[in-house]
Amino acid sequence: GAGVSQSPRYKVAKRGQDVALRCDPISGHVSLFWYQQALGQGPEFLTYFQNEAQLDKSGLPSDRFFAERPEGSVSTLKIQRTQQEDSAVYLCASSLGRVPLNTEAFFGQGTRLTVV
Amino acid sequence: AQSVSQHNHHVILSEAASLELGCNYSYGGTVNLFWYVQYPGQHLQLLLKYFSGDPLVKGIKGFEAEFIKSKFSFNLRKPSVQWSDTAEYFCAVRPRLTGGGNKLTFGTGTQLKVEL
């Protein structure tokens, strides 16, 4: 597709359930980012991949959060034993280059996770 | 670590009014600056960006922003807003690092409502 695609668009999970969120970046984009956007807040960085390598995971809030991009394209964000505070919109973004200069990030529509 | 402040959380304007949304950042080094817009029900879209050169940058839909380095500011402006500009606007900063770390740091966003 032409843009970043995320699935599912909406996910309701019972507290304690594991969830997996998928991101299909723009074809050929080297860099992939995950962000978390709580209600009324701006997106906050979770983790960054350059191809299949996870170069920065400093934003993951706990060890219940895990992300992977095994073949350097599709990425999955997994949250184990979900808690109510995990309720948020999870955004995926991709960009063309590996260097930070002169590249912009394109965002998907996000997955809205609600933990009940 | 970098941070971004957007001082206006909610702005209500009449059509044809002029718009200025404030954005200040804190970071000691060189940065790239962005404004993203999120229309209701849609994904984040890039409005404009500053990487280097002319500090007055023009974006889509008649928006512009001016980078004032001495004030660490990147305010967004539009001379005459339209009802279709109703959306949430996010300012973001990215350090220009050669070793990676090219994550975006967002402000909390400004909800703009344009009334007919």
Interface residues (C-beta under 8 A of the other chain):
Chain A: G3 V4 S31 F33 Y35 G40 Q41 G42 P43 E44 F45 Y48 Q50 L55 D56 G59 L91 A93 S95 R98 V99 P100 L101 N102 T103 E104 A105 F106 F107 G108 Q109 G110
Chain B: V4 Q6 N32 F34 Y36 Q42 H43 L44 Q45 L46 K49 F51 F90 A92 R94 P95 R96 L97 T98 G100 G101 N102 K103 L104 T105 F106 G107 T108 G109
